[in-house]
Amino acid sequence: MLDILQVELGSNMNSASLVRSGIQGPIKATSSKSNVLSCSQSRSFWIGVNPDDGMMEVGQGNVPFQQKLMTWKVADDLFIN
């Protein structure tokens, strides 16, 4: 059973973002959008799951499920609290 999802925003010198299964585990989703993080301005991010289809998403901005960066299918045995 998967215990942890690791979300990295602005990885690889702020040139990519990714989701891993476990700490430093296999990559489940990626985004090549660069400059996601900023030293000079605050930015909002969200993580959400759709209970109907089990898709988890990570995005940017204040409105969940808009401005998506990454989407992936969650394993059926993953408990989301």
C-alpha positions as CSV (number, residue, x, y, z in Angstrom):
1,M,0.0,0.0,0.0
2,L,1.2,3.5,-0.8
3,D,1.8,5.6,2.3
4,I,3.0,8.9,0.9
5,L,2.6,11.0,-2.2
6,Q,5.5,13.5,-2.5
7,V,4.6,16.7,-4.4
8,E,7.5,18.8,-5.7
9,L,6.8,22.3,-7.1
10,G,9.6,24.1,-8.8
11,S,11.9,21.1,-8.9
12,N,15.1,21.0,-11.0
13,M,15.9,24.8,-10.6
14,N,12.3,25.8,-11.0
15,S,11.9,24.1,-14.4
16,A,9.5,21.3,-13.5
17,S,7.1,19.9,-11.0
18,L,6.3,16.3,-10.1
19,V,4.5,13.8,-7.9
20,R,6.2,10.8,-6.6
21,S,4.9,7.6,-5.0
22,G,6.8,7.6,-1.6
23,I,9.8,9.7,-0.7
24,Q,12.1,9.9,-3.8
25,G,10.0,7.0,-5.3
26,P,8.7,6.5,-8.8
27,I,7.3,9.5,-10.6
28,K,3.5,9.4,-11.1
29,A,3.0,12.8,-12.8
30,T,5.1,15.7,-14.2
31,S,4.7,19.2,-15.4
32,S,7.3,21.1,-17.5
33,K,5.9,24.5,-16.7
34,S,8.9,26.6,-15.6
35,N,9.1,29.4,-13.0
36,V,6.2,28.0,-10.9
37,L,7.8,29.4,-7.8
38,S,8.9,33.1,-7.2
39,C,11.2,34.7,-4.8
40,S,9.5,38.1,-5.1
41,Q,5.8,37.2,-4.9
42,S,3.6,34.8,-3.0
43,R,1.8,32.2,-5.1
44,S,-1.1,29.9,-4.1
45,F,-1.3,26.2,-5.0
46,W,-3.9,23.5,-4.4
47,I,-4.2,19.7,-4.3
48,G,-7.5,18.0,-4.8
49,V,-9.1,14.7,-5.5
50,N,-12.3,13.9,-7.5
51,P,-14.1,11.2,-5.5
52,D,-16.1,10.2,-8.6
53,D,-13.1,9.1,-10.7
54,G,-10.2,9.0,-8.2
55,M,-8.2,11.6,-10.1
56,M,-5.8,13.7,-8.0
57,E,-4.8,17.1,-9.3
58,V,-2.2,19.7,-8.4
59,G,-2.7,23.3,-9.6
60,Q,-1.8,26.9,-9.2
61,G,-4.0,29.7,-8.1
62,N,-6.8,30.3,-5.6
63,V,-9.5,28.3,-7.3
64,P,-9.3,24.5,-7.0
65,F,-9.5,22.5,-10.2
66,Q,-8.5,25.4,-12.4
67,Q,-5.0,26.1,-13.7
68,K,-4.0,22.4,-13.4
69,L,-0.3,21.5,-13.4
70,M,-0.6,17.7,-12.9
71,T,-3.2,15.0,-12.9
72,W,-2.9,11.3,-12.0
73,K,-5.0,8.3,-11.1
74,V,-4.8,7.3,-7.5
75,A,-4.4,3.6,-6.6
76,D,-7.6,2.1,-5.3
77,D,-5.9,1.1,-2.0
78,L,-4.8,4.7,-1.2
79,F,-6.7,6.1,1.8
80,I,-7.3,9.8,1.4
81,N,-8.2,11.8,4.6
